[in-house]
Amino acid sequence: MKKSNNTKIRLAIVGVGTRGFHSFGGMMSRRTDAEIVALGDPNAPRMKAVAAHYGLKARCYRAVAELFLREKPDGAIISSPDHTHEGNALLAINSGVPVLIEKPMATTAAACMHIIEAARTRKVAVAVGFNLRHVPVLKKAKELIVRGEIGRLMLIQNQEFYKGGRSYMARWHRKYEFSGGLWVHKGSHDFDVFNWWNSTGTPVRAACFAGVNALRPDRIPFPVKKGRPVGPRCEICRYRKICPDALLWNRAEDPIFNPAITKADGYIPGLCMYTSDKDTHDNGITILEYDNNVRASHAECFVCNFSDRRYTIVGDRGTMEISLEHPTEIRIRPRWSGEDRIVRVPHAEEGGHGGSDPELLDAFIASIRNRTAHSATARDGVRAVAVGEAAELSWRNHRMVDISELVDLHQPILNEKIP
Ligand SMILES: NC(=O)c1ccc[n+]([C@@H]2O[C@H](COP(=O)([O-])OP(=O)(O)OC[C@H]3O[C@@H](n4cnc5c(N)ncnc54)[C@H](O)[C@@H]3O)[C@@H](O)[C@H]2O)c1
């Protein structure tokens, strides 16, 4: 049933760390059409601090299962670590609660399918947090592609540079078991953009090369004295004043990672990125082929001092170039005639991730209120994870991976409307 415009949409947030607290907590505190009624997170002091920070009356649950036993929110945002998405989403869905699952939908395509099967059985809607779909310049590119501005799509290339990516090595993201590897954790964002732009194609195979070149113990960028090791965490490292990569902040005043809160579970996001026990990459490239003769490549690098995504999108009538460092323009280079032309795109910096986060939340709330589809569905979620998982298997096993080894992206359930 649709909800009337006068009713507040009641949401639960599961996982109130960086994303749950700063992004969703902040955005929700500015809304009058929706409210947070419950929080779920094993860290009780963090939930208490989040509730106090935003003045919430939300009930707090250390066990997410209990939250969904006792509460019946209109929707739940799953912003816990990636490897917990499947379990938390299933708890919500099996209680009949629609979910917005942060990206990646889960750490494997098989886990995504478990979510999809449960959602189908319970007729519950699943949305995925692909906020790049709400970045104005990328939305405009989609519109231009669909309109045939560059003809038939042939090739998509993206190079991503992410300054903040080095901090992955300091947190749970660095471990395959928690993030599914960075091609799933981070790359699924980018593979979703490719899948979205090339909406008439299905990804069929991927090959990937990746590794850790810079953020490793034998590449520490300062002299290390014998018997005086670096790390294990920046804030207690004896080299913190000379390390150019030290992640230092005033933790005593951090609303969700201050010592009183991190004491509850021992999780402090600040391991030495050089010596941490990572099993993921700091740079790499994935190439990908679709069943409609479109090819794509995505390179990602977390060792740089800037953040950008640089796209070249080639069609048989022209090429488009986009850089997110300059998000107000798209350069179009026609194949045969005319001059290059610039398409101007209005861009709001307000809100997280270039204004895309508020739109993502708007879309989820509207989908609950009006029973309409979200901007990214469970089908989009599994397609992106499948490419990321194929890339992970490829670089780890030195072979090209057919996505059909992981999941059948043509199976009928993926074309059924949920709910
Ligand atoms: N779309 C985006 O742009 C974007 C940006 C950042 C993070 N994210 C996603 O948000 C999610 C959270 O990332 P983060 O950076 O906030 O992590 P984080 O480590 O800062 O916070 C995770 C929180 O989840 C809690 N938690 C741990 N296990 C849990 C469980 N089983 N059930 C419920 N809560 C649990 C932790 O106690 C912590 O409070 C990830 O899936 C990440 O990919 C998405």
The ligand as a Gaussian input file, in Angstrom:
#p B3LYP/6-31G(d) Opt

LIG

0 1
 N       27.924000       4.484000      -1.484000
 C       29.007000       5.040000      -0.989000
 O       29.529000       5.988000      -1.541000
 C       29.607000       4.505000       0.291000
 C       30.560000       5.269000       0.976000
 C       31.101000       4.752000       2.152000
 C       30.712000       3.507000       2.605000
 N       29.785000       2.796000       1.910000
 C       29.371000       1.469000       2.390000
 O       28.807000       1.586000       3.691000
 C       29.089000       0.408000       4.428000
 C       29.716000       0.789000       5.761000
 O       30.974000       1.385000       5.543000
 P       31.625000       2.352000       6.635000
 O       32.754000       3.036000       5.986000
 O       30.553000       3.152000       7.279000
 O       32.181000       1.292000       7.698000
 P       32.532000       1.583000       9.236000
 O       33.509000       0.557000       9.627000
 O       32.869000       3.008000       9.434000
 O       31.147000       1.327000      10.003000
 C       30.543000       0.058000      10.033000
 C       29.568000       0.012000      11.211000
 O       28.874000      -1.242000      11.144000
 C       28.896000      -1.832000      12.446000
 N       28.776000      -3.292000      12.311000
 C       29.762000      -4.229000      12.296000
 N       29.219000      -5.464000      12.147000
 C       27.885000      -5.286000      12.073000
 C       26.787000      -6.170000      11.920000
 N       26.958000      -7.492000      11.786000
 N       25.534000      -5.644000      11.877000
 C       25.334000      -4.318000      11.997000
 N       26.341000      -3.426000      12.142000
 C       27.596000      -3.906000      12.164000
 C       30.202000      -1.372000      13.066000
 O       30.153000      -1.477000      14.480000
 C       30.265000       0.065000      12.571000
 O       29.563000       0.929000      13.437000
 C       29.975000      -0.465000       3.552000
 O       29.206000      -1.446000       2.921000
 C       30.524000       0.498000       2.532000
 O       30.797000      -0.118000       1.287000
 C       29.234000       3.278000       0.774000

